[in-house]
Amino acid sequence: MKKSLFPLFLLLTLLTSCGSADLVENIFTTHPWHLMEYYYTPDWNGSQSNPVPFEGDYVTGFDLHTIYFNDNGQCTIYFPNHCVVTGTWFADGSTREMHFSSLRFTQGSAAALDVYSQKMFARLQTVGWYRGDSNVLALFDDDRHNFMQFENAEIIH
């Protein structure tokens, strides 16, 4: 009798362990993400966060400050002044670790970015963690205190 229960126990263990990890593809790749705001939080697990005031002139618009994550690990980021950055991304649904790499300009240059876009580009290079779902996505730096909040661009459009 013990042998016949083991496969059932193994199946139940596998099914319940799968539910604890995020489905990375469903979060990142199903639609574009639009940058909404920069935030600071004292506790990455908490719900209290404060917008970080931003000084300076910058350009806004629906198609600007937008990230497209592809399911092949590639990403494309659109900035004002016809600047486009491509690179690779990785996210782990179990740990919520997240990184960008090989970010490079395929159109325009860093010199053409406004200060708001320069801040976004710099922060993308320090992303270490994510939190979110298919509607709202927060990309955190390594210390998990500063983050950029993105919203599903299909919802806000």
N, C-alpha and C positions, 0 to 999 in steps of 0.2 A: 504493500500500500504506500510506503514511503516513496518509492520510485515513481509512482503515478502522480503524486502531489508535487514533486519537484518541478516538472515542466510548467505546471499551472502557477506555482510560486514565482518562477523565473519570468513568465509572461507578465504577471501582475507587477513585478518589480520594474520591468522595462517600461510598461505603460505608465506607471505613476511617475517614474523619474523623467520621462520625456515632457511632462506637463510643467516642470519647474523652470525650464529654459525658455527664453524668448524665441519666437520664430523670426529670426533675423531677416530673412527675405521678405516676409510679410510687412515688416516695419519699414525697411529701408527702400526696397526696390519697386514697390507698387505704384509710386507717384513721385513727383518732384517735391522738394522741401524748400520753403521760403523763410529766410531769416527774419524773425520778428523783433528780437530784443536781446541785449546782453544782460546777464543777471549775476548776482553774488548770493551764495547761500552758506550759512555757517555749518549746516549738516546736510550732506548729500541725500540722506535717507528721509529727511524731514520735508515738510511742505512749505516751510517759510523761506522765502527768497525775496530779494530786493532788486529792482532794476538798477543797473549801473548808469548814472547820468553820462550822457555823451555830449561833448562840446565840439563844435566845428561844423562846417558845411559838408553836406553829403547829398548824394542823389538817391532817390528811392523810386520804386516802381515794381510792378508785379514780376516782371521777368528778370529782375536784378537781384543779386544776392540769393541765387537759387542753386540748389544742388540736385543733380540727377545721379542716383546710385544705380549702377547696372548689376545684374546678378552674376556677371563674370568677374566682379571685383574691381571694375573700372568706375570712375566717377568723372562728371563734368560739372564745373562750377561757373556760373555766369555772373559777371560784375558789370558795373556801368562802363561807359566809354569803350564798348565792344571788346572788353577783356574777357578771355575765356581761359580757365585753368583746367587741366586734366590730371589725373593721377589714379592711384589705387586706394582701396579702402578694405578694412577688415573689421569685423565685429564678431564677438563671441557671445552667443545668447545665454550661456550659463553664467559667465562672470560679468557680463556687460562691458567688457574691455573693448575698446574701439580705437583704431588708428588710421590715419591717412599716411600715404608715402608717395614718393616720386611726384609731388605736386609741381607742375611746371606750366608756364604760360604757352598756350598754343595760338592765342591771338592777344595782341596788346602786350603790356609789360607792367611790372609792379610800379614803375614811375607814373603810369597813367591812372592808377587807382586813387580815388578820393580817400580821405582819412578813415571813414567808416569802413570802406572796403579793405584798406590796409590792415585795419584791426581784425576784420574777419579772416583775411588771408593768414595773418600771423597766428591767430587762435586755432585755425584749422591744423596748423603744423604742430600744435601742442595738445591736441585732443587725445585723451587717454581712456575715456569712459563715456557711456551713453546711458540715458534713461528715457523711456517713452513708449509710445504705441504707434498705431498707424495714423493718428491725428496730430499728435504733438511729440516732438523729439528734442531732447536736451543733450547737447554735446559738451561734456565737461573736460576741463584740463586735468592734468595728472593729480593735483591735490584735491580735486572734487569740490572746489568752492566756487570757481568761476565757470559760467556756462553760457552758451549761445542757445536760445530757444528758437526752434524752427516749427512751422506749421505746415500741414499738408497743403500744398499749393493748389490742389484741385478744389479744396473746400473754400479757400479764401478768394478764389478767382471769380 
